[in-house]
Amino acid sequence: MKEFVEYARNNATNVGAFGPGSYPHIVVAELNKQYGLQMKAVHYRGEAPMWQDFAAGVLHAAMGSYANAINALESGAGKAIAVQTTTRSRKLPDVPTFIEQGLDSKVFALATYVFLAGPTGMPQEIVERLSGLMVEAGKTDRIQKLLDTNGIDESAQGHIAFKKLYDNETPIWVDAVRALGLAPE
């Protein structure tokens, strides 16, 4: 991170992000704020074109999922600088987290997640059943292999744990998006 920050201090630096308000966009803003940088987030409609431009040298940096970044890392087009988790990734154990590298904003401790949602007013017994099925499925060999392939270290949590995560982290996400000059809906 120190080398990257030093580079960004001395050079115009653009960083690929997969859309306004996305986590990579927030990270660029937080790095700019913490280090007094002027990096520019370049927004793409998805990760695939962003990583293509990164590999072609159009971007100085990019941030996204392990599954999409791995080709750039394995080909030597890029080097992993940090992982966005509170613990190191099993797939990239030698790459420190943002937090390990001294980034103290709450943004760097946020969890990224995919979730199953149902309609407002869904009966609680259906919520319980779907939650249990998701957790159970997450323990199967097939899903564990899929998660591993995509660099995801944790499988599904139940609805109670997710609700707690959602309630604790949503204000941080909303504040970070508002700080970008965007208004969450």
Backbone torsions as a table, in degrees:
resi	resn	phi	psi	omega
1	MET	NA	-39.5	-179.5
2	LYS	-59.4	-43.3	179.6
3	GLU	-63.9	-42.6	-180.0
4	PHE	-64.1	-44.6	179.1
5	VAL	-61.7	-42.6	179.0
6	GLU	-62.7	-41.8	176.8
7	TYR	-60.1	-47.9	-177.7
8	ALA	-66.3	-27.4	176.9
9	ARG	-68.5	-31.5	-173.4
10	ASN	-106.1	-1.3	-176.4
11	ASN	-143.0	146.9	170.7
12	ALA	-63.3	126.2	-173.0
13	THR	-128.4	126.2	175.3
14	ASN	-113.1	142.4	-175.3
15	VAL	-126.3	127.2	178.9
16	GLY	-70.6	136.8	176.3
17	ALA	-136.3	148.5	-178.4
18	PHE	-95.4	46.9	171.3
19	GLY	127.5	149.8	176.4
20	PRO	-59.6	133.0	-179.8
21	GLY	83.7	-1.6	178.7
22	SER	-73.1	164.7	180.0
23	TYR	-56.8	-45.0	177.2
24	PRO	-57.9	-36.7	177.9
25	HIS	-63.4	-43.2	178.2
26	ILE	-62.8	-41.4	-179.7
27	VAL	-62.4	-43.5	178.1
28	VAL	-57.8	-45.8	-179.8
29	ALA	-63.3	-41.7	-179.6
30	GLU	-68.1	-40.0	176.8
31	LEU	-64.4	-42.5	177.1
32	ASN	-58.2	-45.1	-178.5
33	LYS	-66.4	-48.1	-175.1
34	GLN	-67.8	-36.7	-174.4
35	TYR	-108.7	2.2	-179.2
36	GLY	66.9	37.4	-178.2
37	LEU	-94.4	173.0	178.4
38	GLN	-128.4	36.2	-179.5
39	MET	-65.3	151.0	-179.6
40	LYS	-112.9	130.2	173.5
41	ALA	-81.9	127.0	176.9
42	VAL	-106.3	118.1	-172.5
43	HIS	-91.1	135.6	178.6
44	TYR	-120.3	161.8	174.4
45	ARG	-94.5	69.3	179.4
46	GLY	112.2	165.9	-176.5
47	GLU	-76.8	-36.3	-174.2
48	ALA	-54.8	-52.6	179.8
49	PRO	-66.9	-29.7	178.2
50	MET	-64.2	-48.4	-178.6
51	TRP	-67.7	-30.6	174.7
52	GLN	-63.3	-45.4	178.2
53	ASP	-66.4	-37.2	177.2
54	PHE	-61.5	-48.7	-179.2
55	ALA	-62.9	-29.8	179.4
56	ALA	-82.6	-5.0	178.3
57	GLY	87.5	10.2	179.7
58	VAL	-73.9	-33.7	-179.8
59	LEU	-107.4	148.6	175.9
60	HIS	-82.4	-28.0	-179.8
61	ALA	-155.7	162.4	176.4
62	ALA	-152.3	156.1	179.8
63	MET	-138.9	130.9	179.2
64	GLY	-172.0	-159.8	-175.5
65	SER	-74.8	154.0	177.0
66	TYR	-57.5	-46.2	-176.3
67	ALA	-57.6	-34.5	-179.9
68	ASN	-90.1	-25.3	-178.5
69	ALA	-84.4	-22.0	-171.1
70	ILE	-56.8	-37.3	179.4
71	ASN	-62.5	-41.5	178.8
72	ALA	-65.8	-36.7	179.6
73	LEU	-70.9	-46.9	-177.4
74	GLU	-69.2	-30.7	-179.5
75	SER	-79.0	-12.5	-177.3
76	GLY	87.9	4.2	179.0
77	ALA	-71.1	-21.9	-179.0
78	GLY	-149.7	167.9	179.9
79	LYS	-130.7	132.5	178.9
80	ALA	-69.7	131.2	-177.9
81	ILE	-102.9	-40.5	-177.7
82	ALA	-157.0	155.2	172.3
83	VAL	-113.4	146.6	-176.8
84	GLN	-98.4	74.7	172.5
85	THR	-149.7	171.0	177.6
86	THR	-85.8	-12.8	174.6
87	THR	-130.8	159.4	-179.6
88	ARG	-64.1	150.6	179.4
89	SER	-76.8	140.3	175.4
90	ARG	-62.6	-32.4	-179.1
91	LYS	-76.0	-26.3	-178.7
92	LEU	-130.8	62.9	-172.8
93	PRO	-65.2	-20.5	-179.4
94	ASP	-90.2	-1.5	-178.5
95	VAL	-99.0	117.0	-179.3
96	PRO	-70.2	157.7	175.8
97	THR	-75.5	166.0	173.5
98	PHE	-58.6	-43.2	-177.9
99	ILE	-62.3	-42.9	178.0
100	GLU	-59.2	-26.3	-177.3
101	GLN	-95.1	16.4	171.6
102	GLY	91.2	7.3	177.9
103	LEU	-83.8	115.0	-168.9
104	ASP	-103.2	-1.1	178.2
105	SER	-64.4	144.2	177.0
106	LYS	-59.2	-23.2	179.5
107	VAL	-57.9	-34.4	-176.2
108	PHE	-79.3	-4.7	176.1
109	ALA	-106.8	2.5	-179.7
110	LEU	-67.7	147.4	174.0
111	ALA	-91.9	141.5	169.9
112	THR	-102.9	145.1	-173.4
113	TYR	-156.2	162.4	171.1
114	VAL	-118.7	140.4	-177.3
115	PHE	-138.8	158.6	174.9
116	LEU	-97.2	129.2	179.8
117	ALA	-122.8	150.7	176.0
118	GLY	-124.0	176.3	-178.6
119	PRO	-69.4	152.1	174.4
120	THR	-56.3	136.6	179.0
121	GLY	86.3	7.8	178.0
122	MET	-58.3	134.0	-180.0
123	PRO	-57.8	139.4	-176.1
124	GLN	-56.8	-36.7	-179.3
125	GLU	-65.0	-30.4	176.6
126	ILE	-74.1	-41.4	175.9
127	VAL	-56.7	-48.1	-179.8
128	GLU	-60.0	-45.4	-177.6
129	ARG	-64.9	-48.9	-180.0
130	LEU	-62.3	-41.9	178.7
131	SER	-60.1	-47.7	179.3
132	GLY	-60.9	-41.0	179.0
133	LEU	-64.8	-39.8	179.0
134	MET	-64.2	-44.5	179.4
135	VAL	-64.1	-44.2	179.6
136	GLU	-62.0	-45.6	179.8
137	ALA	-62.6	-35.7	179.9
138	GLY	-63.6	-16.7	-179.5
139	LYS	-92.2	-8.5	-177.3
140	THR	-72.7	153.4	178.8
141	ASP	-57.4	-41.9	-177.8
142	ARG	-60.2	-47.7	-179.2
143	ILE	-70.3	-38.1	177.7
144	GLN	-60.1	-40.6	177.1
145	LYS	-65.6	-41.8	178.7
146	LEU	-62.6	-45.1	177.9
147	LEU	-61.3	-44.9	180.0
148	ASP	-61.3	-43.9	178.7
149	THR	-57.3	-35.4	-177.8
150	ASN	-93.3	6.4	176.8
151	GLY	72.3	25.3	-179.8
152	ILE	-99.6	119.6	-174.1
153	ASP	-85.7	-20.7	-177.0
154	GLU	-119.8	140.5	175.9
155	SER	-92.0	-172.7	-173.3
156	ALA	-57.2	141.5	172.0
157	GLN	-103.2	159.4	175.7
158	GLY	-72.4	169.4	-175.6
159	HIS	-64.8	-29.9	-179.7
160	ILE	-70.1	-46.2	178.1
161	ALA	-64.0	-40.1	179.3
162	PHE	-65.7	-42.1	179.5
163	LYS	-59.5	-40.8	178.1
164	LYS	-63.5	-46.4	177.5
165	LEU	-59.0	-48.1	-179.4
166	TYR	-58.9	-48.8	-178.9
167	ASP	-63.9	-37.7	-179.1
168	ASN	-74.1	-36.6	-172.2
169	GLU	-97.1	-22.2	-177.8
170	THR	-55.9	-44.0	178.8
171	PRO	-60.0	-34.6	179.0
172	ILE	-67.6	-45.7	177.9
173	TRP	-59.7	-46.9	-177.7
174	VAL	-62.1	-45.6	178.6
175	ASP	-61.9	-40.8	-179.3
176	ALA	-65.6	-40.0	178.9
177	VAL	-69.3	-40.8	177.8
178	ARG	-63.1	-36.1	179.3
179	ALA	-63.5	-21.8	177.1
180	LEU	-80.1	-6.7	-176.8
181	GLY	88.4	13.4	178.3
182	LEU	-106.8	150.2	179.7
183	ALA	-111.9	113.2	177.2
184	PRO	-66.2	146.9	-179.2
185	GLU	-103.1	NA	NA
